[in-house]
Amino acid sequence: MSHPDSSEKVRGRGRVSCADCVIPSSPAPQSVDKRRYEGLVSF
């Protein structure tokens, strides 16, 4: 019963993560996004 709920929660969260990765790739937010993206890549 809790399976569908958990799956939906993870899917929604994962979707946000994907968008975050695509945002820095865009030429619009290249100031704060790029800095955040660089930090992840610098890992």
HTML snippet that shows the backbone in 3Dmol.js (N, CA, C, O; Angstrom):
<script src="https://3Dmol.org/build/3Dmol-min.js"></script>
<div id="view" style="width:600px;height:400px;position:relative"></div>
<script>
const pdb = `
ATOM      1  N   MET A   1       0.859  -1.215   0.000  1.00  0.00           N
ATOM      2  CA  MET A   1       0.000   0.000   0.000  1.00  0.00           C
ATOM      3  C   MET A   1       0.894   1.264   0.000  1.00  0.00           C
ATOM      4  O   MET A   1       0.583   2.257  -0.658  1.00  0.00           O
ATOM      5  N   SER A   2       1.984   1.200   0.738  1.00  0.00           N
ATOM      6  CA  SER A   2       2.873   2.374   0.820  1.00  0.00           C
ATOM      7  C   SER A   2       3.842   2.394  -0.373  1.00  0.00           C
ATOM      8  O   SER A   2       4.591   3.351  -0.571  1.00  0.00           O
ATOM      9  N   HIS A   3       3.804   1.342  -1.136  1.00  0.00           N
ATOM     10  CA  HIS A   3       4.735   1.263  -2.288  1.00  0.00           C
ATOM     11  C   HIS A   3       4.500   2.389  -3.301  1.00  0.00           C
ATOM     12  O   HIS A   3       5.437   3.091  -3.680  1.00  0.00           O
ATOM     13  N   PRO A   4       3.260   2.554  -3.732  1.00  0.00           N
ATOM     14  CA  PRO A   4       2.959   3.604  -4.728  1.00  0.00           C
ATOM     15  C   PRO A   4       3.294   4.995  -4.187  1.00  0.00           C
ATOM     16  O   PRO A   4       3.768   5.862  -4.922  1.00  0.00           O
ATOM     17  N   ASP A   5       3.047   5.191  -2.915  1.00  0.00           N
ATOM     18  CA  ASP A   5       3.322   6.506  -2.305  1.00  0.00           C
ATOM     19  C   ASP A   5       4.829   6.788  -2.331  1.00  0.00           C
ATOM     20  O   ASP A   5       5.267   7.878  -2.698  1.00  0.00           O
ATOM     21  N   SER A   6       5.595   5.789  -1.937  1.00  0.00           N
ATOM     22  CA  SER A   6       7.058   5.968  -1.886  1.00  0.00           C
ATOM     23  C   SER A   6       7.593   6.190  -3.308  1.00  0.00           C
ATOM     24  O   SER A   6       8.445   7.048  -3.541  1.00  0.00           O
ATOM     25  N   SER A   7       7.080   5.408  -4.232  1.00  0.00           N
ATOM     26  CA  SER A   7       7.557   5.522  -5.635  1.00  0.00           C
ATOM     27  C   SER A   7       7.259   6.939  -6.148  1.00  0.00           C
ATOM     28  O   SER A   7       8.104   7.564  -6.789  1.00  0.00           O
ATOM     29  N   GLU A   8       6.080   7.425  -5.866  1.00  0.00           N
ATOM     30  CA  GLU A   8       5.704   8.771  -6.360  1.00  0.00           C
ATOM     31  C   GLU A   8       6.614   9.834  -5.727  1.00  0.00           C
ATOM     32  O   GLU A   8       7.035  10.782  -6.390  1.00  0.00           O
ATOM     33  N   LYS A   9       6.901   9.660  -4.460  1.00  0.00           N
ATOM     34  CA  LYS A   9       7.727  10.667  -3.766  1.00  0.00           C
ATOM     35  C   LYS A   9       9.138  10.680  -4.386  1.00  0.00           C
ATOM     36  O   LYS A   9       9.697  11.743  -4.654  1.00  0.00           O
ATOM     37  N   VAL A  10       9.682   9.520  -4.601  1.00  0.00           N
ATOM     38  CA  VAL A  10      11.056   9.427  -5.160  1.00  0.00           C
ATOM     39  C   VAL A  10      11.053   9.960  -6.589  1.00  0.00           C
ATOM     40  O   VAL A  10      11.969  10.674  -6.998  1.00  0.00           O
ATOM     41  N   ARG A  11      10.026   9.608  -7.335  1.00  0.00           N
ATOM     42  CA  ARG A  11       9.962  10.055  -8.745  1.00  0.00           C
ATOM     43  C   ARG A  11       9.905  11.593  -8.763  1.00  0.00           C
ATOM     44  O   ARG A  11      10.637  12.227  -9.524  1.00  0.00           O
ATOM     45  N   GLY A  12       9.069  12.175  -7.957  1.00  0.00           N
ATOM     46  CA  GLY A  12       8.947  13.646  -7.954  1.00  0.00           C
ATOM     47  C   GLY A  12      10.289  14.269  -7.559  1.00  0.00           C
ATOM     48  O   GLY A  12      10.715  15.266  -8.143  1.00  0.00           O
ATOM     49  N   ARG A  13      10.922  13.695  -6.602  1.00  0.00           N
ATOM     50  CA  ARG A  13      12.209  14.260  -6.126  1.00  0.00           C
ATOM     51  C   ARG A  13      13.256  14.078  -7.244  1.00  0.00           C
ATOM     52  O   ARG A  13      13.998  15.007  -7.565  1.00  0.00           O
ATOM     53  N   GLY A  14      13.302  12.908  -7.811  1.00  0.00           N
ATOM     54  CA  GLY A  14      14.281  12.655  -8.886  1.00  0.00           C
ATOM     55  C   GLY A  14      14.071  13.641 -10.031  1.00  0.00           C
ATOM     56  O   GLY A  14      15.029  14.139 -10.622  1.00  0.00           O
ATOM     57  N   ARG A  15      12.819  13.909 -10.330  1.00  0.00           N
ATOM     58  CA  ARG A  15      12.509  14.829 -11.454  1.00  0.00           C
ATOM     59  C   ARG A  15      13.140  16.200 -11.116  1.00  0.00           C
ATOM     60  O   ARG A  15      13.726  16.840 -11.988  1.00  0.00           O
ATOM     61  N   VAL A  16      13.025  16.620  -9.922  1.00  0.00           N
ATOM     62  CA  VAL A  16      13.567  17.948  -9.550  1.00  0.00           C
ATOM     63  C   VAL A  16      15.092  17.950  -9.737  1.00  0.00           C
ATOM     64  O   VAL A  16      15.679  18.927 -10.204  1.00  0.00           O
ATOM     65  N   SER A  17      15.702  16.843  -9.366  1.00  0.00           N
ATOM     66  CA  SER A  17      17.170  16.747  -9.481  1.00  0.00           C
ATOM     67  C   SER A  17      17.580  16.871 -10.957  1.00  0.00           C
ATOM     68  O   SER A  17      18.531  17.572 -11.301  1.00  0.00           O
ATOM     69  N   CYS A  18      16.844  16.180 -11.797  1.00  0.00           N
ATOM     70  CA  CYS A  18      17.160  16.204 -13.249  1.00  0.00           C
ATOM     71  C   CYS A  18      17.046  17.653 -13.750  1.00  0.00           C
ATOM     72  O   CYS A  18      17.906  18.131 -14.489  1.00  0.00           O
ATOM     73  N   ALA A  19      16.004  18.320 -13.351  1.00  0.00           N
ATOM     74  CA  ALA A  19      15.780  19.713 -13.811  1.00  0.00           C
ATOM     75  C   ALA A  19      16.938  20.586 -13.327  1.00  0.00           C
ATOM     76  O   ALA A  19      17.407  21.462 -14.054  1.00  0.00           O
ATOM     77  N   ASP A  20      17.392  20.344 -12.109  1.00  0.00           N
ATOM     78  CA  ASP A  20      18.510  21.139 -11.569  1.00  0.00           C
ATOM     79  C   ASP A  20      19.756  20.981 -12.447  1.00  0.00           C
ATOM     80  O   ASP A  20      20.501  21.930 -12.692  1.00  0.00           O
ATOM     81  N   CYS A  21      19.948  19.746 -12.908  1.00  0.00           N
ATOM     82  CA  CYS A  21      21.134  19.482 -13.758  1.00  0.00           C
ATOM     83  C   CYS A  21      20.965  20.166 -15.119  1.00  0.00           C
ATOM     84  O   CYS A  21      21.934  20.642 -15.710  1.00  0.00           O
ATOM     85  N   VAL A  22      19.741  20.205 -15.596  1.00  0.00           N
ATOM     86  CA  VAL A  22      19.491  20.801 -16.922  1.00  0.00           C
ATOM     87  C   VAL A  22      19.497  22.329 -16.823  1.00  0.00           C
ATOM     88  O   VAL A  22      19.845  23.011 -17.787  1.00  0.00           O
ATOM     89  N   ILE A  23      19.125  22.852 -15.693  1.00  0.00           N
ATOM     90  CA  ILE A  23      19.078  24.323 -15.520  1.00  0.00           C
ATOM     91  C   ILE A  23      20.466  24.939 -15.730  1.00  0.00           C
ATOM     92  O   ILE A  23      20.600  25.876 -16.518  1.00  0.00           O
ATOM     93  N   PRO A  24      21.483  24.444 -15.057  1.00  0.00           N
ATOM     94  CA  PRO A  24      22.837  25.011 -15.211  1.00  0.00           C
ATOM     95  C   PRO A  24      23.323  24.890 -16.654  1.00  0.00           C
ATOM     96  O   PRO A  24      24.132  25.696 -17.114  1.00  0.00           O
ATOM     97  N   SER A  25      22.830  23.891 -17.353  1.00  0.00           N
ATOM     98  CA  SER A  25      23.252  23.678 -18.748  1.00  0.00           C
ATOM     99  C   SER A  25      22.653  24.787 -19.638  1.00  0.00           C
ATOM    100  O   SER A  25      23.158  25.076 -20.723  1.00  0.00           O
ATOM    101  N   SER A  26      21.579  25.384 -19.151  1.00  0.00           N
ATOM    102  CA  SER A  26      20.927  26.449 -19.952  1.00  0.00           C
ATOM    103  C   SER A  26      21.762  27.736 -19.916  1.00  0.00           C
ATOM    104  O   SER A  26      22.519  27.959 -18.972  1.00  0.00           O
ATOM    105  N   PRO A  27      21.623  28.570 -20.936  1.00  0.00           N
ATOM    106  CA  PRO A  27      22.384  29.823 -21.006  1.00  0.00           C
ATOM    107  C   PRO A  27      21.691  30.931 -20.206  1.00  0.00           C
ATOM    108  O   PRO A  27      22.198  32.051 -20.139  1.00  0.00           O
ATOM    109  N   ALA A  28      20.569  30.635 -19.617  1.00  0.00           N
ATOM    110  CA  ALA A  28      19.839  31.663 -18.853  1.00  0.00           C
ATOM    111  C   ALA A  28      20.460  31.813 -17.459  1.00  0.00           C
ATOM    112  O   ALA A  28      21.087  32.835 -17.182  1.00  0.00           O
ATOM    113  N   PRO A  29      20.304  30.833 -16.588  1.00  0.00           N
ATOM    114  CA  PRO A  29      20.885  30.910 -15.238  1.00  0.00           C
ATOM    115  C   PRO A  29      22.325  30.408 -15.262  1.00  0.00           C
ATOM    116  O   PRO A  29      22.578  29.252 -14.924  1.00  0.00           O
ATOM    117  N   GLN A  30      23.243  31.233 -15.644  1.00  0.00           N
ATOM    118  CA  GLN A  30      24.647  30.787 -15.716  1.00  0.00           C
ATOM    119  C   GLN A  30      25.479  31.437 -14.609  1.00  0.00           C
ATOM    120  O   GLN A  30      26.709  31.395 -14.645  1.00  0.00           O
ATOM    121  N   SER A  31      24.809  32.033 -13.634  1.00  0.00           N
ATOM    122  CA  SER A  31      25.547  32.715 -12.554  1.00  0.00           C
ATOM    123  C   SER A  31      25.539  31.848 -11.300  1.00  0.00           C
ATOM    124  O   SER A  31      26.575  31.328 -10.885  1.00  0.00           O
ATOM    125  N   VAL A  32      24.375  31.700 -10.711  1.00  0.00           N
ATOM    126  CA  VAL A  32      24.267  30.890  -9.483  1.00  0.00           C
ATOM    127  C   VAL A  32      24.207  29.411  -9.855  1.00  0.00           C
ATOM    128  O   VAL A  32      24.785  28.566  -9.171  1.00  0.00           O
ATOM    129  N   ASP A  33      23.502  29.108 -10.942  1.00  0.00           N
ATOM    130  CA  ASP A  33      23.370  27.699 -11.361  1.00  0.00           C
ATOM    131  C   ASP A  33      24.740  27.132 -11.706  1.00  0.00           C
ATOM    132  O   ASP A  33      25.105  26.038 -11.276  1.00  0.00           O
ATOM    133  N   LYS A  34      25.479  27.889 -12.480  1.00  0.00           N
ATOM    134  CA  LYS A  34      26.802  27.396 -12.917  1.00  0.00           C
ATOM    135  C   LYS A  34      27.675  27.141 -11.678  1.00  0.00           C
ATOM    136  O   LYS A  34      28.378  26.134 -11.599  1.00  0.00           O
ATOM    137  N   ARG A  35      27.621  28.032 -10.753  1.00  0.00           N
ATOM    138  CA  ARG A  35      28.467  27.882  -9.536  1.00  0.00           C
ATOM    139  C   ARG A  35      28.051  26.589  -8.811  1.00  0.00           C
ATOM    140  O   ARG A  35      28.896  25.825  -8.344  1.00  0.00           O
ATOM    141  N   ARG A  36      26.767  26.370  -8.732  1.00  0.00           N
ATOM    142  CA  ARG A  36      26.288  25.159  -8.030  1.00  0.00           C
ATOM    143  C   ARG A  36      26.690  23.913  -8.850  1.00  0.00           C
ATOM    144  O   ARG A  36      27.131  22.906  -8.297  1.00  0.00           O
ATOM    145  N   TYR A  37      26.527  24.011 -10.147  1.00  0.00           N
ATOM    146  CA  TYR A  37      26.863  22.869 -11.012  1.00  0.00           C
ATOM    147  C   TYR A  37      28.374  22.575 -10.927  1.00  0.00           C
ATOM    148  O   TYR A  37      28.790  21.419 -10.849  1.00  0.00           O
ATOM    149  N   GLU A  38      29.152  23.610 -10.942  1.00  0.00           N
ATOM    150  CA  GLU A  38      30.622  23.426 -10.884  1.00  0.00           C
ATOM    151  C   GLU A  38      30.998  22.709  -9.578  1.00  0.00           C
ATOM    152  O   GLU A  38      31.864  21.834  -9.562  1.00  0.00           O
ATOM    153  N   GLY A  39      30.333  23.097  -8.497  1.00  0.00           N
ATOM    154  CA  GLY A  39      30.622  22.462  -7.201  1.00  0.00           C
ATOM    155  C   GLY A  39      30.375  20.953  -7.289  1.00  0.00           C
ATOM    156  O   GLY A  39      31.155  20.156  -6.769  1.00  0.00           O
ATOM    157  N   LEU A  40      29.293  20.580  -7.946  1.00  0.00           N
ATOM    158  CA  LEU A  40      28.978  19.148  -8.066  1.00  0.00           C
ATOM    159  C   LEU A  40      30.035  18.468  -8.936  1.00  0.00           C
ATOM    160  O   LEU A  40      30.474  17.356  -8.643  1.00  0.00           O
ATOM    161  N   VAL A  41      30.430  19.139  -9.988  1.00  0.00           N
ATOM    162  CA  VAL A  41      31.418  18.546 -10.920  1.00  0.00           C
ATOM    163  C   VAL A  41      32.805  18.530 -10.268  1.00  0.00           C
ATOM    164  O   VAL A  41      33.609  17.627 -10.498  1.00  0.00           O
ATOM    165  N   SER A  42      33.055  19.535  -9.466  1.00  0.00           N
ATOM    166  CA  SER A  42      34.384  19.650  -8.814  1.00  0.00           C
ATOM    167  C   SER A  42      34.552  18.505  -7.813  1.00  0.00           C
ATOM    168  O   SER A  42      35.669  18.140  -7.446  1.00  0.00           O
ATOM    169  N   PHE A  43      33.431  17.954  -7.386  1.00  0.00           N
ATOM    170  CA  PHE A  43      33.476  16.858  -6.411  1.00  0.00           C
ATOM    171  C   PHE A  43      34.627  15.933  -6.793  1.00  0.00           C
ATOM    172  O   PHE A  43      34.865  14.932  -6.116  1.00  0.00           O
TER     173      PHE A  43
END
`;
const viewer = $3Dmol.createViewer("view");
viewer.addModel(pdb, "pdb");
viewer.setStyle({}, {cartoon: {color: "spectrum"}});
viewer.zoomTo();
viewer.render();
</script>
